[in-house]
Amino acid sequence: GDIHGDTRLAARLAKKAAKEKVDLVVLCGDLTFAEISVEGIIGPFVKARKKVLLIPGNHETLATTNFLAELYGPDVKNLHGYSLKTGDTGIFGCGSANIGLFRLQEKEIY
């Protein structure tokens, strides 16, 4: 599900990522709820020393996602409009949606 600003959920997910020894965490949008607060959402993953990819949803702007990536440093990246290959897995990012608060039009998505 979506985090929607739930810092307890973010902390639980970060703890699980550490326990499972995952290589990479991909947070696929709706990290906030209408950009009310971004505090405490990414920090638990960084504290657990996990690499994090962010893809904005329709509840945060691209600027917010860029801000979070810059704030938390080199192990946190905004994947919107980019791609990444890790091992034999390729990931590409297209954030937002064509509905909701911060939407992209279909022609912008494709």
Phi, psi and omega in degrees: 000181180274148179284319178046044175080006182279098183293329177294320177295317178300317179295319178296318179295320179295319178297318179294320178299320178292316181297319181279353180056045179290151179278330189207138176249128177247115179259110190263067169079169183053046176289326180248175171243102181057033177059027180296314179207138175249358183293133175081009182268315183265328183311315180300326179288320179294317179299327178279003179061043178255141171284138185231131170253134179249137172231120183293146175256201179266013175247003174215153180275165174299324179298320178295317180295319176298317179302313180297318179297318179289321182297319187264000169087197194294340181269004177237123184230144171272118184269353183304122179082005182232175175224163181211139173244127177230117186064232178257021181245130175253137180230134173234150186247129170223101185272177181077200179198173178263020172221167171095193187294310183242089188252158171250147173285155182304321180294333176284328180290316183269000000 
